[in-house]
Amino acid sequence: MPIEKDPPQGRRAPARRAGDHGRYGRLSRERVLATALQLVDREGLSALSMRRTGAELGVEAMALYRYAAGKDALLDGLVEALYAELEERLAASPESPGWRDELHRIAAETYAVALAHPNVAPLLATRMLAVPLARRPLAVLRDHERVLTVLGRAGLDEETTVMAFRAVTGWLLGYVLGDLRAMVDNPDEPDPAFRLGLHRMPARELPRLRDAAPTLARHGGPAGLAAGLDALLDGFTRGAA
């Protein structure tokens, strides 16, 4: 089927019905979510709307409602898209034979996906606060299942496995958000102290924070993620069979 061409400059394209094709062919949920993800990657979450996503696809906003029931569903779809990308990355490399190494592989790939989409990563926390477990996208639930299954190979009882699951997923999310948090006050300032805005922080009240700020401003990276994960797992597996 031929791909629709954009109208010549200066001419407004005729309004499309909800069932029409978009600018680049037939709509699908995958295309809608991919377009929304590209929009947020490029311009941030504030740019996301049904109308703007439809415009990116060359259709009216109404055409999107069969793929996402509204903006909240579109936000959940962005979370789904990140976890689907995680699944693709995990499928592209062999599973580690040891349970601990496999958890490290999952954590490292999750971190990489989140840093590849920094404008979307905060939704990994906020949407999980708003969406009950059973209503989360299947890709998210498969990730929960994956981590629980790997932890089950550690010889922990059910109660400890759930505690470890909460600790591991909480650490991973917190670490990602910590690496993405805004730290630079003035990006055009060459002096590190003024770049971070340390002059705005009272030295007598916040001496430790001021000293640590330059280090906090650097990404912890995969090494810090792995070190924290090992510390958690050591605590849960000490004494386990």
RAQUIMO-V917858 format. One record per backbone hydrogen bond with DSSP energy under -1.0 kcal/mol. NH is the residue of the N-H (numbers start at 0). CO is the residue of the C=O. Records with the same first field share a line. If there is no record, write none. Layout:
NH = CO + CO
//
This chain:
10 = 7
19 = 16
21 = 24
22 = 56
24 = 21
31 = 27
32 = 28
33 = 29
34 = 30
35 = 31
36 = 32
37 = 33
38 = 34
39 = 35
40 = 36
41 = 37
42 = 38
43 = 39
46 = 43
47 = 44
52 = 48
53 = 49
54 = 50
55 = 51
56 = 52
57 = 53
58 = 53
62 = 59
63 = 60
64 = 61
66 = 63
67 = 63
73 = 69
74 = 70
75 = 71
76 = 72
77 = 73
78 = 74
79 = 75
80 = 76
81 = 77
82 = 78
83 = 79
84 = 80
85 = 81
86 = 82
87 = 83
88 = 84
89 = 85
90 = 86
91 = 87
92 = 89
101 = 97
102 = 98
103 = 99
104 = 100
105 = 101
106 = 102
107 = 103
108 = 104
109 = 105
110 = 106
111 = 107
112 = 108
113 = 109
114 = 110
115 = 111
119 = 116
120 = 116
122 = 119
123 = 120
124 = 121
125 = 121
126 = 122
128 = 124
130 = 126
134 = 131
135 = 132
140 = 136
141 = 137
142 = 138
143 = 139
144 = 140
145 = 141
146 = 142
147 = 143
148 = 144
149 = 145
150 = 146
151 = 147
152 = 149
153 = 150
160 = 156
161 = 157
162 = 158
163 = 159
164 = 160
165 = 161
166 = 162
167 = 163
168 = 164
169 = 165
170 = 166
171 = 167
172 = 168
173 = 169
174 = 170
175 = 171
176 = 172
177 = 173
178 = 174
179 = 175
180 = 176
184 = 194
185 = 194
188 = 185
194 = 190
195 = 191
197 = 192
199 = 196
200 = 197
205 = 201
209 = 205
210 = 206
211 = 207
212 = 208
215 = 211
216 = 212
217 = 214
223 = 219
224 = 220
225 = 221
226 = 222
227 = 223
228 = 224
229 = 225
230 = 226
231 = 227
232 = 228
233 = 229
234 = 230
235 = 231
236 = 232
237 = 233
239 = 236
//
